[in-house]
Amino acid sequence: RDICWMDETTTPSYTPELAADLSVKTKRLQALMMNFCEKEETSTDYTPALPFTMHPPPPMSYLPATIPSFPDHSERIRNLGAQYPTHTTRQVNCAFVGRQGNGKSSLINSLYQTLTDSREWLCEVGTGHASKTISYECCNELDYRDILPLILFDTKGFGDSCDKQTRDTLTSIVKGKFKPARSMSKPKWHDYNVVADKKLKIDVVVFVYAYGTPFPTHLASVVHATCRALNICIIPVITHYDLAKGNKDDFAAAEEECQMAFDTQPVSIANLNALRKSEGSEEEQHVTKSTIVDLASQIMLSGQHHHRNKGWDVTQRTHAARGECVVM
């Protein structure tokens, strides 16, 4: 208290008397501090402080030299197969309907290749307005190979018409009366079953519409009316999504038109084989495969919903032999 601190503007005047006084007071202060430290060390409440440890800094993380590849969909496909085991799940029959050249066969190939992790083709693919599919074809390879209890039915491309032949053909297909491997160009009476075959009844219809082509309004209305009358789910799919780059407004208009026709949001899928041929980016192929797996899951979910509405046991298989379904 006796020490007076001076600011920077004050000039100190040191004298021998002041120096002696400061020395005495400094020694007195040191003695008080030593006495205080001795009392603290002998106190029972004293807890020694932990020694300070200098930890080394964490190692720096460096970015990899190459971009990691996208994960495959093997685990998702296995989970889908575990959710719908082929030995204890009723098969789901899915028919692909649309105009000719809109990508029905290509979508079936992409679906099969993604689920089997291969590049095998189930059916020939047409170009433009030239359709390769002439007869009514089906394939149970996914069910036969214990991948998924899903039977795929491919149809000949329809015209944008709502005439009687179109209505009768669609009705016969979804009811299971149209025989596989029979021509759809000019069907005869012997191309139909007298009684509907339960193994051929359609549970889900995938309506395929190619972006960049006129929307088949009349055909869509026939498919919608037929499926609604039989309580069958429709999944609209817009193919050639890879051609919509830079045309977001046009694609949004096509998507809206498709959604209004079926009262449901369509699924947009790029052509997987076209992406491979054009060396599409790995990201585009990854997104396309992911969408295809989602489509397969939606087909199985909708098919079992149709089974339950009909009062069918979803665990009771139809026991269709492999030879009963013609390989595409």
LUMTOR-771715 format. One line per 5 residues: number of its first residue (from 0); their letters; for each residue x, y, z of C-alpha. Coordinates in steps of 0.001 Angstrom, whole numbers. Each point is the difference from the previous one (the first is absolute). Layout:
N
NUM	a	X,Y,Z | ...
This chain:
328
0	rdicw	0,0,0 | 2969,2281,616 | 1269,-399,-3545 | -1253,2674,-2334 | -38,-888,-3660
5	mdett	920,2750,-2362 | -1413,487,-3477 | 2086,456,-3122 | 111,3788,349 | 1562,-100,3460
10	tpsyt	3764,90,278 | 1228,-2106,2961 | 2636,1479,2331 | 1924,-2854,1630 | 1798,668,3275
15	pelaa	1931,-2360,2314 | -2776,267,2579 | -2649,-1025,-2537 | 2085,-2918,-1228 | 487,-1313,3538
20	dlsvk	-3697,311,762 | -949,-1923,-3155 | 2469,-2764,849 | -1463,-479,3467 | -3572,-81,-1277
25	tkrlq	881,-2477,-2773 | 1580,-2443,2484 | -3044,332,2242 | -2313,-840,-2917 | 2069,-3057,-946
30	almmn	-208,-1288,3573 | -3781,368,34 | -276,-1948,-3254 | 2204,-2836,1268 | -2081,-262,3170
35	fceke	-3210,-187,-2042 | 1360,-2789,-2227 | 1079,-2084,3032 | -3507,216,1469 | -1564,-1093,-3261
40	etstd	2235,-3079,-271 | -838,-1160,3574 | -3767,512,-471 | -2151,-3204,-212 | -2217,1466,-2738
45	ytpal	2871,542,-2331 | -144,-1934,-3272 | 3114,216,-2102 | -602,1184,-3511 | 586,-2412,-2830
50	pftmh	3164,652,-1916 | -527,1669,-3335 | 555,-2328,-2900 | 704,1177,-3500 | -1921,-2216,-2387
55	ppppm	1260,-247,-3539 | -2307,1514,-2640 | -2236,-2421,-1897 | 1362,-1161,-3338 | -1133,1978,-2994
60	sylpa	-2520,-1647,-2277 | 708,181,-3685 | -2501,-396,-2833 | 367,-3232,-1951 | 1864,168,-3259
65	tipsf	-3005,-1471,-1864 | -3736,487,442 | -1537,-3064,1693 | -2317,-2052,-2182 | -3723,-106,699
70	pdhse	-1172,-3015,1993 | -1799,-2730,-1876 | -3560,-1000,743 | 723,-3596,959 | -971,560,3632
75	rirnl	-3276,1722,-904 | -866,-2792,-2417 | 794,-2642,2632 | -2205,1819,2511 | -2779,131,-2583
80	gaqyp	369,-3722,-600 | -44,-656,3745 | -3186,2050,321 | -1656,-2009,-2786 | 1535,-3518,105
85	thttr	-779,-1950,-3148 | -851,-3246,1812 | -2651,1505,2285 | -1396,2920,-1995 | -2706,-1,-2636
90	qvnca	1334,1124,-3353 | -872,3499,-1208 | -939,234,-3681 | 975,3327,-1540 | -944,1022,-3549
95	fvgrq	1770,2775,-1899 | -2344,1981,-2257 | 604,2981,-2258 | 421,1208,-3523 | 2459,-1688,-2310
100	gngks	3550,1267,259 | -535,1602,3413 | 2461,-2252,1804 | -2024,-2851,1516 | 2491,-2688,-967
105	slins	2949,2216,936 | -1506,587,3433 | -475,-3736,501 | 3626,-601,-972 | 1198,2731,2373
110	lyqtl	-2114,-1431,2812 | 1320,-3507,-570 | 3627,1105,-382 | -91,2091,3167 | -1581,-2699,2161
115	tdsre	2308,-2729,-1324 | 3115,2188,-239 | 589,-1116,-3575 | -318,1284,-3535 | -2215,-2750,-1339
120	wlcev	-2924,990,-2180 | -3425,-1531,393 | -1588,1457,-3120 | 954,1713,-3198 | -205,3760,-93
125	gtgha	-1564,1956,-2827 | 993,3427,-1252 | -2329,2921,-449 | -3334,-1171,-1402 | 1319,-3448,-955
130	sktis	-1161,-2376,2718 | 1786,-3310,507 | -2644,-1433,2301 | -2748,-1662,-2007 | -1405,-2616,2344
135	yeccn	-1063,21,3624 | 3098,-1109,1897 | 781,-719,3619 | 3028,-993,2005 | 393,-1450,3495
140	eldyr	3797,-41,93 | 103,2224,3093 | -2220,-2436,1874 | 1781,-3065,-1397 | 3407,1349,1098
145	dilpl	-1316,745,3529 | 595,3720,-356 | -3536,1373,222 | -3474,-1559,-439 | -742,2264,-2941
150	ilfdt	-1336,-1105,-3404 | 543,2468,-2850 | -2461,268,-2894 | 917,1909,-3138 | -2673,1159,-2446
155	kgfgd	-1,1160,-3573 | -33,3762,-363 | -3530,1378,-149 | -1144,2928,-2069 | -1471,3098,1566
160	scdkq	-3509,-1296,-401 | -2989,-889,2140 | -1736,-2281,-2501 | -1651,-3300,872 | 2993,-2166,-908
165	trdtl	2275,1953,2315 | -2485,-217,2858 | -632,-3712,-504 | 3690,-831,-260 | 887,1894,3169
170	tsivk	-2900,-1557,1893 | 1011,-3500,-1097 | 3594,615,1055 | -718,1273,3502 | -2628,-2718,587
175	gkfkp	2459,-2745,-938 | -1832,-1155,-3112 | 2603,884,-2615 | 2436,-2853,-565 | 3746,683,17
180	arsms	1917,-404,-3272 | -3127,891,-1982 | 74,2747,-2594 | -1540,3304,1032 | -223,1396,-3522
185	kpkwh	-3176,-1831,-990 | -1015,-2253,2882 | -2340,-2894,-735 | -2435,-1797,2222 | 2552,-2723,795
190	dynvv	2391,2657,1358 | -2234,392,3032 | -768,-2290,2899 | -3631,-916,482 | 421,401,3748
195	adkkl	2387,2520,1528 | 3261,-1590,1135 | 806,1169,3520 | 3712,-474,-698 | -255,2613,-2777
200	kidvv	-2170,2599,1727 | 1749,3358,121 | 527,1597,3400 | 1830,3179,-1052 | 114,1931,-3293
205	vfvya	3008,2158,-839 | -990,2605,-2573 | 3085,1043,-1966 | 166,3405,-1649 | 3115,1318,-1739
210	ygtpf	958,3604,589 | 171,1969,-3226 | -2938,-1800,-1616 | -3665,1062,-56 | -1817,-1210,3061
215	pthla	-2483,-2797,-918 | -3084,1509,1579 | -2507,-2516,-1417 | 2073,-3055,873 | 608,1363,3495
220	svvha	-3735,450,536 | -690,-3601,-1069 | 2725,-1386,2297 | -1195,2137,2892 | -3651,-1014,-427
225	tcral	805,-3709,-403 | 2260,-182,3029 | -2336,2064,2153 | -2890,-2328,-784 | 2072,-3004,1117
230	nicii	1652,1796,2943 | 3480,-378,-1489 | 2781,2427,865 | 1606,2049,-2796 | 3571,1256,248
235	pvith	732,2592,-2714 | 3635,135,-1078 | 1605,2693,-2165 | 2963,-1422,-1891 | 2819,1789,-1833
240	ydlak	485,2278,2994 | 3631,372,-1094 | -1230,2077,-2963 | -1584,2615,2272 | 3247,1819,782
245	gnkdd	-466,3716,-475 | -3738,-440,-644 | -1384,170,3518 | -3102,1920,-1023 | -910,-2438,-2764
250	faaae	574,-2985,2247 | -2059,1586,2786 | -2883,446,-2454 | 245,-3638,-1139 | 165,-1165,3611
255	eecqm	-3063,2031,909 | -1973,-1395,-2954 | 896,-3549,978 | -893,643,3616 | -3407,1422,-916
260	afdtq	-782,-3054,-2143 | 566,-2509,2802 | -457,2100,3161 | 3423,-1025,1277 | 3576,1214,-186
265	pvsia	1922,-1677,-2860 | 3416,-1568,364 | 2758,1489,-2178 | 2678,-2402,-1235 | 2856,428,-2434
270	nlnal	933,-2648,-2539 | 2677,-2019,1786 | 1350,-1658,-3145 | 130,3346,-1777 | 2025,1449,2882
275	rkseg	2439,-2875,-258 | 393,386,-3759 | 511,3746,233 | 2388,-452,2935 | -2320,1849,2340
280	seeeq	1398,1125,3305 | 187,-2432,2874 | -2310,2258,1970 | -2710,-175,-2692 | 191,-3785,-108
285	hvtks	-94,-154,3800 | -3134,2174,143 | -1671,-2040,-2743 | 696,-3308,1750 | -1259,1429,3275
290	tivdl	-3232,1068,-1675 | -407,-3441,-1565 | 362,-1694,3394 | -2604,2415,1389 | -2292,-904,-2902
295	asqim	378,-3719,726 | -845,626,3653 | -3060,2035,-989 | -1165,-2756,-2367 | 249,-2648,2722
300	lsgqh	-1772,2205,2544 | -2824,837,-2417 | -327,-3637,-1065 | -398,-1253,3537 | -2517,2761,667
305	hhrnk	-2035,-1328,-2936 | 285,-3551,1371 | -1362,1047,3372 | -2871,1919,-1599 | -937,-3172,-1849
310	gwdvt	183,-2003,3204 | 2919,-2089,-1237 | 2671,-1358,2301 | 3228,1890,-765 | 2011,-2989,1266
315	qrtha	-1723,-2536,-2267 | 1930,-447,-3218 | -1677,-813,-3303 | 2562,-2747,-744 | 421,952,-3635
320	argec	2558,-2115,-1800 | 2807,1667,-1864 | -1232,-1342,-3330 | -3392,1635,431 | 1530,3419,-497
325	vvm	1682,545,-3331 | 3460,1511,318 | 199,3306,-1828
